[in-house]
Amino acid sequence: MPAVKFRMLPLALALVLGACHGSDASPRFPSTAYEGRVDVVVDPPGGRAYDERGRGTARFVPGSGGAMKLSVIGAISDPQGDAGLELDGKLTPAGGWSGRMGDVRVDIDRQGRIRGGGDAHPLAYTVTGEVSDAAFDMVVVVELLEPNAGGLPRGTRLRFTYDLQQPGRTAAEPRKRARRADLENCRNVAYEVRPVPDPAGGTLVMRRMPVCRD
């Protein structure tokens, strides 16, 4: 792995939070954490996709000299967090934010639109979304550039969808992002035993997975 600020964990990528906190965050980028859910879809080419779900958080962490880190955590199988990003960045003169994690770059414009991506071999990232002072929506697609030890082939995609809000806040406009139909709204749920590979490497594990039959 290149020298970037993450390491592999059982579901995806681990995140190490920065320890510095300050009070000079922009109102658009509050330093209090956004909280909510993260949905994960693992989609191997030519195979059958399966879903996972967990809790998500995102936080802008102000630092000295105008620096501002963006930390995004997904707690899927590990309550302490087993997926996410940590980007070192700063506010831009145009009123946005820009940060990097090695060769992965993410930009936020003054309207709150999130765009970015890059390669951290053997992974390729695509990042999209939208942020306001009340809500944080981000989609991170991670593609394997080569087969991994867990048996997933090259081209497998892991799609992490973060749907987060500031506690006690409501977004100014209704969210328009289309969501994948989930099991909460399914009328006919069945369970199948499937081999679940570890996207970060390791062995295959047989698990009973819920499947919507609607």
N, C-alpha and C positions, 0 to 999 in steps of 0.2 A: 504494500500500500504506500502511496506517496505520503509525505509528511504533512498531512492536513489534520485538523482537529476533530477527528472522530476515530472510533475503532469498531470493529465488527462485533455484534452481539447476536443472540439466538434468533431474533426475527429480522432485524435490519441493521441500522447504524446506531451506535451509541452517541450520546451527546454529553459533553462535560460542560456544566454551566460555569460562566464567569463569576468570580466572587465579588466584583466591585459593583456597587449600587450607588446611584447618585440621585439628585433631585432636579437636574437641569434638562430633563427630557422635554421635547417639543410636545405641545398639547395633542398634535396629530399622532404622535408616537409615545403614548403614556408609558411610564416605567412600571406601572402595576401590570400584573399578568392577565392576559386573556385566557379564558378557560372554556372547555367544552369537550367535544369528541373528535376522534380520528378514526376513519374507516380505511382499511387496507385491502386492496385486491391484488393477489399474486396471480399473474397470467403468463404461464409458460407457452411458448409458441407450439401450436399443434396439440396442446394439452387442454386440460379443463381448469378454468380459473376457480379460485376459492377466496373467501373473504375472512378477515379478522376485524376486530373492533376494540377500541380502547379509549382512554382519556387523553386529551391533548392540552398543552399549554404553550403560550408564546409570550415572550417578554423582550422589550427593548431595554437594554442595560446601559445607561449613560456612563461614560468614562471621562478621563481628563483630556483637555485639548480638543474638545469637539468630537471625540470618538463616541460611537454608540454601537454596541453589540446587539445582534438579534439572535436570540436563543429560542428554538422551537423543539418541543419534546412530545413524543408519543409514548404513552405507557400502555403497551398492548399485552404482553405476557409477563412483563416485569413491572410492578407498581412504581418502581423508582425511575422507570423510563428506559426503553430499549430501542427507540427510533428517534431520529430528528436531525437537526442542523444546528451548527453554530457558526455565525458569520460575523467577522470583524468588519465594522464599517463606520460611516459617519454621515451626518446630514449634508445635503448638497446645497449649493447656492440657489438652486431653482426651487427649493422647498421640499425636496424629496429625501431619499436615503439611498445609499449604495454600499454594498458589502461583499466580502469574498470569504470563501473557505477553500484555500488553495487555488486551483484553477476554476472553481465554480463561482460564478458571479451572479448576484441578485440585485436588481434595481427596483426602487419604488418611486413613482413620479409624484408630483404634487397633488394629483387626483386620487392617489392611493392605489394605483394599479401596480401589481407585482409581476415582474418578468425576469427571467434569468435562466441559467443553466451552465453546463460545462462538464468536462470529463475529469474524474478522479479514478484513474484506471485501477481496477477493472470495472468501474461503474460510470455510467453517463446519467446526468441529471437534467431534467427540465422542470422549471418552477414557474407557476402562474398563480394569480390570485388577486385579492383586493383587501385593503386594510383601511379602517377609519378609527376614530378615537373610541368607538363602541364595539366594533366587530373586526375579526381577523379570519379571513377565508384564504386558505392556501392549498394548492394541489402540487405535490412533489412526485414526479415519475422517475423512478430509478430503473435503468436498464442494464442488465448484465452484458458486458462486452466479451466475456468468455465463460465457459462452463465453470460452475463452482463445485466445491467438495460435497455439497448437499445433494447433488444430482440434478440441479436445475440447469437447463441448456443455455447457451448463448442466445440472447434475444429475449429472455424472460423479463417481464416488466412488473415492477411493484409500484402500485399507485396509492399514495398516502393522501387522503383528503381531510384537511383540518377545518373544522367548523366551530369557531371559538368566539366568545364575547367577553367584554369586560363585565365582571359581576355587577348586577343591578342596573346595567345599561341595556338599552334597546337600540338597534340600528335605526338610523334616520329613515332609511328606505327599506322596503322588503327585499330580502335576498332573492336573486333571480337565478342563481346557479342551479342547473338541473342536477338532481341527486339520483344515484342508483337506488332502485327499489330495494328496501331492506326488509329484514325478517319481522320488524315491528308491525308492518302493515300486511304481512302475509297471512292468508286464511288457511293455508294447507302446508304445514311444515313437516318434513320428513327428515330422518337422520340416516346418513350413509357413512360407513367406515371407509376412510380414504387415507392413502399415504400422504402425509403432509411433510414436504421437504423444508429444511432450514434454509432460507434464502442466503444466509451468510456462511453456509457451510455446515458440515456435520452429517448426521444420519437421518434417514427417513423414519418418521414416527406415525403409527397408525392411530387415527383419531376419529371419533364420531363427529361428523360435521353436519350442521343444520342446512337443509336445502329447501328452497321455496318451490312448491309444486303448483302454484297458481297459474 
